[in-house]
Amino acid sequence: MKKNKHYERMKRLKGRELHRFVSGFVDGEGSFSVSVARQPYKHLKKGWKWILNPLFQVYQHEDNLWFLEFLRDDVFKTGRIHRKSSPYHVFTYSVENRQILQERIVSFFQKYRLATKDEDFQIFALVIRAISEKEHLEERGFKKIIDLVFSMNKHGKQRKYSKEDIYKELSEQFRN
């Protein structure tokens, strides 16, 4: 996409001014989430295991796609942009890589704090740290992370699986 005058104006912002603007923008148009999903795994009798998928996203109408490109190319220097399946005129900038989430996204928002989404972000940061310390590889740590995940985004979409469903089917995954 050809860079427009708004993109060029954003590129002229420097340091704190830019970073505080980005933090405020993400506060309104972004999200921090951790989904819990079933992944096929043939070594377990049930044929699948629970996995954690942390995700940082920012949404924007296609008229302002340039701003998502700015986040990807100039601010965080990572991530991908894709069109949402519905509504079709909305695009999403997302970062899913756990190491990059820790190094770039978490470190950025720890320094440039959010106003309305800070509580969810702080929980997200704890989850990312726990995963990077491999706590999710043991049942006790996985349950600790699940408790954190279920305390996030209380006004967001409903989860597909309840905490009880996850706990009930978790022990086989951690048997040696």
C-alpha contacts under 8 A as a table, 3 or more apart, distances in Angstrom:
res1	aa1	res2	aa2	distance
1	M	66	W	7.65
3	K	7	Y	5.95
3	K	8	E	7.13
3	K	66	W	6.82
4	N	7	Y	5.34
4	N	8	E	6.47
4	N	66	W	7.41
5	K	8	E	5.07
5	K	9	R	6.13
6	H	9	R	4.98
6	H	10	M	6.20
6	H	66	W	8.00
7	Y	10	M	5.13
7	Y	11	K	6.27
7	Y	66	W	6.31
7	Y	67	F	6.75
7	Y	70	F	6.75
8	E	11	K	5.04
8	E	12	R	6.59
9	R	12	R	5.29
9	R	13	L	7.03
10	M	13	L	5.36
10	M	18	L	7.55
10	M	70	F	7.94
11	K	14	K	7.60
11	K	74	D	7.67
13	L	17	E	6.34
13	L	18	L	5.12
14	K	17	E	5.93
14	K	18	L	5.27
14	K	19	H	7.85
15	G	18	L	5.54
15	G	19	H	6.17
16	R	19	H	4.97
16	R	20	R	5.77
17	E	20	R	5.45
17	E	21	F	6.22
18	L	21	F	5.14
18	L	22	V	6.21
19	H	22	V	5.06
19	H	23	S	6.13
19	H	112	Y	6.67
20	R	23	S	4.99
20	R	24	G	6.18
20	R	112	Y	6.14
21	F	24	G	5.18
21	F	25	F	6.11
22	V	25	F	5.01
22	V	26	V	6.08
23	S	26	V	5.22
23	S	27	D	6.11
23	S	109	F	7.02
23	S	112	Y	6.20
23	S	113	R	6.79
23	S	114	L	5.88
24	G	27	D	4.96
24	G	28	G	6.66
24	G	114	L	6.59
24	G	115	A	7.46
25	F	28	G	5.38
25	F	29	E	6.07
25	F	30	G	7.56
26	V	29	E	4.97
26	V	30	G	4.43
26	V	31	S	7.44
26	V	58	V	6.46
26	V	114	L	7.93
27	D	30	G	5.94
27	D	31	S	7.86
27	D	114	L	5.84
27	D	115	A	6.64
27	D	116	T	6.24
27	D	117	K	5.92
29	E	58	V	5.55
29	E	59	Y	5.61
29	E	60	Q	7.23
30	G	56	F	7.41
30	G	57	Q	5.39
30	G	58	V	4.00
30	G	59	Y	6.21
31	S	56	F	5.85
31	S	57	Q	5.27
31	S	58	V	6.41
32	F	54	P	7.65
32	F	55	L	5.97
32	F	56	F	4.77
32	F	57	Q	6.66
32	F	120	D	7.02
32	F	121	F	6.23
32	F	124	F	6.53
33	S	54	P	5.78
33	S	55	L	5.32
33	S	56	F	6.58
33	S	124	F	6.95
33	S	149	V	7.92
33	S	152	M	7.58
33	S	153	N	7.52
34	V	52	L	6.45
34	V	53	N	5.27
34	V	54	P	4.09
34	V	55	L	6.03
34	V	124	F	7.50
34	V	149	V	6.28
35	S	52	L	5.85
35	S	53	N	5.08
35	S	54	P	6.41
35	S	149	V	7.98
36	V	50	W	6.65
36	V	51	I	5.75
36	V	52	L	4.88
36	V	53	N	6.40
36	V	161	Y	7.79
37	A	50	W	5.63
37	A	51	I	5.42
37	A	52	L	6.59
37	A	53	N	7.62
38	R	48	W	6.02
38	R	49	K	5.47
38	R	50	W	4.74
38	R	51	I	6.21
39	Q	48	W	5.20
39	Q	49	K	5.37
39	Q	50	W	6.23
39	Q	51	I	6.55
40	P	47	G	5.86
40	P	48	W	4.10
40	P	49	K	6.49
41	Y	44	L	6.22
41	Y	47	G	5.10
41	Y	48	W	4.26
41	Y	49	K	6.00
42	K	45	K	7.36
42	K	47	G	4.80
42	K	48	W	6.61
43	H	47	G	6.82
44	L	47	G	5.18
44	L	48	W	6.48
44	L	49	K	7.57
44	L	172	E	7.34
44	L	173	Q	7.05
49	K	170	L	7.87
49	K	173	Q	6.24
50	W	166	I	7.63
50	W	170	L	7.36
50	W	173	Q	7.87
53	N	96	E	7.46
54	P	96	E	6.22
54	P	98	R	7.16
54	P	124	F	7.88
54	P	128	I	7.44
55	L	94	S	6.92
55	L	95	V	5.97
55	L	96	E	4.89
56	F	94	S	5.54
56	F	95	V	5.28
56	F	96	E	6.66
56	F	101	L	7.69
56	F	105	I	7.87
57	Q	92	T	6.41
57	Q	93	Y	5.45
57	Q	94	S	4.38
57	Q	95	V	6.64
58	V	68	L	7.45
58	V	92	T	5.64
58	V	93	Y	5.14
58	V	94	S	6.60
59	Y	68	L	7.90
59	Y	90	V	6.81
59	Y	91	F	5.78
59	Y	92	T	4.60
59	Y	93	Y	6.45
60	Q	63	D	7.99
60	Q	64	N	6.20
60	Q	65	L	6.46
60	Q	67	F	7.98
60	Q	68	L	7.26
60	Q	90	V	5.61
60	Q	91	F	5.41
60	Q	92	T	6.50
61	H	64	N	5.61
61	H	65	L	6.58
61	H	89	H	5.78
61	H	90	V	4.40
61	H	91	F	6.08
62	E	65	L	4.90
62	E	89	H	5.38
62	E	90	V	5.55
62	E	91	F	6.10
63	D	66	W	7.87
64	N	67	F	5.74
64	N	68	L	7.51
65	L	68	L	5.38
65	L	69	E	6.47
65	L	91	F	6.90
66	W	69	E	4.99
66	W	70	F	6.12
67	F	70	F	4.85
67	F	71	L	6.30
68	L	71	L	5.07
68	L	72	R	6.22
68	L	81	I	7.20
68	L	92	T	7.55
68	L	93	Y	5.84
69	E	72	R	5.03
69	E	73	D	5.80
69	E	74	D	7.89
69	E	81	I	7.58
70	F	73	D	5.23
70	F	74	D	5.25
70	F	75	V	6.60
71	L	74	D	5.72
71	L	75	V	4.79
71	L	76	F	5.85
71	L	77	K	7.28
72	R	75	V	6.27
72	R	76	F	5.54
72	R	77	K	5.09
72	R	78	T	5.28
72	R	79	G	5.82
72	R	80	R	7.04
72	R	93	Y	7.41
73	D	76	F	6.75
73	D	77	K	4.74
73	D	78	T	6.81
74	D	77	K	5.66
76	F	79	G	7.79
76	F	104	R	6.47
76	F	105	I	7.37
78	T	95	V	7.25
78	T	100	I	7.98
79	G	93	Y	6.79
79	G	94	S	5.52
79	G	95	V	4.67
79	G	96	E	7.58
80	R	93	Y	5.64
80	R	94	S	5.53
80	R	95	V	6.75
81	I	91	F	6.78
81	I	92	T	5.49
81	I	93	Y	4.41
81	I	94	S	6.42
82	H	91	F	5.61
82	H	92	T	5.47
82	H	93	Y	6.74
83	R	88	Y	6.52
83	R	89	H	7.35
83	R	90	V	6.08
83	R	91	F	4.33
83	R	92	T	6.22
84	K	87	P	6.40
84	K	88	Y	5.80
84	K	89	H	7.60
84	K	90	V	5.72
84	K	91	F	5.49
84	K	92	T	6.47
85	S	88	Y	5.76
86	S	89	H	7.77
86	S	90	V	7.59
87	P	90	V	5.95
88	Y	91	F	7.82
95	V	100	I	7.68
95	V	101	L	6.76
96	E	100	I	7.82
96	E	101	L	6.85
97	N	100	I	5.37
97	N	101	L	6.00
98	R	101	L	4.97
98	R	102	Q	6.26
98	R	128	I	6.91
98	R	132	S	7.55
99	Q	102	Q	5.15
99	Q	103	E	6.11
99	Q	132	S	7.48
100	I	103	E	5.00
100	I	104	R	5.56
100	I	105	I	7.00
101	L	104	R	5.67
101	L	105	I	4.86
101	L	106	V	5.96
101	L	128	I	7.49
102	Q	105	I	6.12
102	Q	106	V	5.10
102	Q	107	S	6.56
102	Q	125	A	7.61
102	Q	128	I	6.38
102	Q	129	R	7.24
103	E	106	V	6.50
103	E	107	S	5.88
104	R	107	S	5.46
104	R	108	F	5.90
105	I	108	F	5.19
105	I	109	F	6.35
106	V	109	F	5.39
106	V	110	Q	6.02
106	V	125	A	5.99
107	S	110	Q	5.16
107	S	111	K	6.40
108	F	111	K	5.37
108	F	112	Y	6.05
109	F	112	Y	4.76
109	F	113	R	5.19
109	F	114	L	6.83
109	F	121	F	7.95
110	Q	113	R	5.71
113	R	118	D	6.65
114	L	117	K	5.79
114	L	118	D	4.85
115	A	118	D	5.81
116	T	119	E	7.72
117	K	120	D	5.55
117	K	121	F	6.14
118	D	121	F	4.89
118	D	122	Q	6.01
119	E	122	Q	5.19
119	E	123	I	6.48
120	D	123	I	5.21
120	D	124	F	6.11
120	D	152	M	5.33
120	D	153	N	6.30
121	F	124	F	4.82
121	F	125	A	6.08
122	Q	125	A	5.03
122	Q	126	L	6.36
123	I	126	L	5.04
123	I	127	V	6.30
123	I	148	L	6.41
123	I	149	V	7.52
123	I	151	S	7.95
123	I	152	M	6.83
124	F	127	V	5.08
124	F	128	I	6.22
124	F	149	V	7.62
124	F	152	M	7.79
125	A	128	I	5.08
125	A	129	R	6.14
126	L	129	R	5.11
126	L	130	A	6.09
127	V	130	A	5.08
127	V	131	I	6.15
127	V	145	I	6.00
127	V	148	L	7.00
127	V	149	V	7.45
128	I	131	I	5.16
128	I	132	S	6.13
129	R	132	S	5.04
129	R	133	E	6.15
130	A	133	E	5.07
130	A	134	K	6.28
130	A	135	E	5.38
130	A	136	H	7.03
130	A	141	G	7.80
130	A	145	I	7.29
131	I	134	K	4.84
131	I	135	E	5.70
131	I	136	H	5.71
132	S	135	E	7.68
134	K	137	L	5.66
135	E	138	E	6.01
135	E	140	R	7.91
135	E	141	G	4.56
135	E	142	F	6.45
136	H	139	E	7.05
136	H	140	R	7.97
136	H	141	G	5.04
136	H	142	F	4.22
136	H	143	K	7.96
136	H	145	I	7.10
137	L	141	G	7.03
137	L	142	F	6.71
137	L	174	F	7.88
138	E	141	G	5.40
138	E	142	F	6.07
138	E	174	F	6.47
139	E	142	F	5.05
139	E	143	K	6.14
139	E	170	L	7.49
139	E	171	S	7.01
139	E	174	F	5.90
140	R	143	K	5.25
140	R	144	K	6.27
141	G	144	K	4.96
141	G	145	I	6.23
142	F	145	I	5.11
142	F	146	I	6.16
143	K	146	I	4.91
143	K	147	D	6.19
143	K	167	Y	7.40
144	K	147	D	5.20
144	K	148	L	6.47
145	I	148	L	5.02
145	I	149	V	6.10
146	I	149	V	4.97
146	I	150	F	6.13
146	I	163	K	7.25
147	D	150	F	5.32
147	D	151	S	6.47
147	D	163	K	7.86
148	L	151	S	5.20
148	L	152	M	6.84
149	V	152	M	5.48
150	F	153	N	7.98
150	F	163	K	7.36
151	S	154	K	6.84
153	N	156	G	5.19
159	R	162	S	6.76
161	Y	165	D	6.18
161	Y	166	I	6.82
162	S	165	D	5.15
162	S	166	I	6.46
163	K	166	I	5.16
163	K	167	Y	6.15
164	E	167	Y	5.08
164	E	168	K	5.95
165	D	168	K	5.16
165	D	169	E	6.45
166	I	169	E	5.49
166	I	170	L	5.97
167	Y	170	L	5.14
167	Y	171	S	7.53
168	K	171	S	7.40
169	E	172	E	6.88
169	E	173	Q	7.99
170	L	173	Q	5.59
170	L	174	F	7.22
171	S	174	F	5.47
171	S	175	R	6.55
172	E	175	R	5.38
